[in-house]
Amino acid sequence: MRLFSPFDFLILIFVVFAAFFPVFFKNLSEKSDSFVIFANNEKIEISFDCDTILVVNSAEIHIKDGTARIVENDCPSQICVLQKPLTENGQIVCVPNKIIVSLNRKSDKTQPKIDVYAH
């Protein structure tokens, strides 16, 4: 009397593959570090290594050497221009022109450590 038939082994291999498939898929779909700019209900994603100058809603955004900065803007308060360059996970926001510049790093070394939990 046999405990397992060849068909049982096929089912076992399928179950193991199905269990690990999301892990393989996640690693393939992960992207590198990038800057994401939200404006006009659109999302613009720029590689972390790319040096470029963008003009979005009258704001001049410089991306160079892994930093992003709004250099020039016609908004009245100029708060977005006065913010320091974006080098770590975070955002630069211009409320009057509805622009968000965000840096998304995937590596664990640059993730900020949580020091407070709020409930």
N, C-alpha and C positions, 0 to 999 in steps of 0.2 A: 504494500500500500504506500502510495506517494503522498507526502504532505503538500508539496507545491507542484503545480503543473507549469509548463513553459509560459502559458498565458498569465499566470500569477506573477511571474517575474517581470513580464512586460508591464503589468499594472503597477508593480512596485517601482520600476524605473520611471514610469510616467509620473507617479505621485512625488517621487524625490525631485524630479526635474521641475514639476509644477511648484513645489515648495521653494526652490531656490531661484526660480525665474524672476521674481520681483527684485531680488538682490542684484542679479546680473543686469537687468534693465535699468535700474537706478544708477548704477555706475556708468553705463553708457550714455545716459541722458544728462548727467551732471555737466554743467558748463564751468568754464574758468571764471576767475574774477572779472567783474564787468561794472561799468557805469550804466545806470538806467535813468533816462530822462523822460518824465511824464509832462506832456503839454498838449493842449488842444485835443484832449481825449485820445491821444496817441502815446505809444510807448516806443522810445528809441533806445536800443541797447548798443553800447559801444564797448569793444574789448578793452581790458585794462591796459594792454600794451600799446594801444593805438594813440598816437598824438594827433589831435585835430582841433579845429576851431568851428563851433556851431553858432548860428544865429537863430534863436527860437523866440518868437513873440517879442522881438526887439531886444532880447537879452543876448549878449555875446558870451558864450561859454567856452573856456579854454580847458582842454584835457591834454595834459603833458606830464611825462615822467611819473605816471601813476597817481596824479592828483587832478582834481577838477575844481574849477573856480568860475564864478560869474564875474567877469571883468567889467562889463559895461551894461547898463540897463537904464531904461527911461522911467522907471517907477519913482514915485515921489520920495519915499523914505530911504532908498538905497541900502536897506538892511542886508539884502542878499549880496550886495557888492562888498560890504564891510566884513562879511563872515570869512573866517580863515579857510584856506583850501581844504577840500575834502580828501583825506588820506586814509581814514579808517571807516568802518561801517558807520553810516550815518546819512544825513540829508542836508541839502541846502534848499531852502524853500523861498520862492518869491510869490507872495499872496496876490498882489495886484495883477500880475501877469499869469498867474496860475501855472507856475513852473516848479517842478520838483526834480532835483538832481540827487540821485542816490547811488551809493557805492555798495555793491554786494560782493563780499569776499566769501569764498567757499572754504578756505583753509581754517583750521581750528586755532592756529597760533594767533590770528588777528581778532578772534571773536572776543568781545568784551566779557569780562567775568561779572556774573550777577552778584551784587552785594546787598540788594534789598528786594524783598518780595512784598507786594502790596495786595491786600485782599479787599 
